[in-house]
């Protein structure tokens, strides 16, 4: 039997808010849609933002990159950078990492994520600490991120995706759980008609459509060629099917090649809901079998695994 938490003493919530507002720690709260809902003075000044109920983390990073303030983002391709960071953001209940700011400060950042999707970010300025071997640590972090990332799309690669899947399969709070195997229809003909460079653009466009259709906690990976995989925690088959239908509609409307505005494309989806105790290999095999059924039935559709 669980007991309800005791009510907060009168005025305690206001005191906590006042203290965090005065604290040199950077404090921010994001909702399940990754919208910045609250930020104290230290965070607002560091990242040059004002919460307005609409600003997402991705919008904040895009602005920081474009304006050269806030987070130090060393990339010429912000979309691929966002895809790469999103492959790690919000996937675990707790995460800690280092961040550099454009003003030269060095932060230690922690992210604590509720099962309902709320994320608390707390960061402390560690610039004054000894930085012995920091370059080696940064090199290690970047190498680890690269080992988990598909270099073309910025999504997770197969190795990282399998790690995520094995992790969520044993966490009860992520159930029910679905996975979706996705494959672009007729992709070889795009390469043959327009060249591999244009094919790469289509793959990157699909990766962006994929990320725009899912939640922060969902895993998203390119597992080879034109094949992709989604991990949908806390999602039963009917909800997962609705998410995939919205994705298919987005993809049908996409026009990924500016120089060939007539080109459109589609994808097929095999969807499987996990069974408790099932291995990652078995679950993926069922999703793959459903994908083959979708292809055989005419493509541009979703098939559910048995």
Secondary structure, 3 states (H helix, E strand, C coil): CCCCCCCCCCCHHHHHHHHHHHCCCEEEEECCCCEEEEECHHHHHHHCCCCCCCCEHHHHHHHHHHHCCCECCCCCCHHHHHHHHHCCCCCCCEEEEEEEECCCCEEEEEEEECCCCCEEEEEEECCCCCCCCHHHHHHHHHHHHHHCECCCCCCECHHHHHHHHHHHCCCHHHCCCEEEEEEECCHHHHHHHHCHHHHHHHHHHHHHHHHHHCCCCCEEEEEECCEEEEEECCCCHHHHHHHHHHHHHHHHHCCCCCCCCCCCCCEEEEEEECCCCCCHHHHHHHHHHHHHHHHHCCCCCEEECC
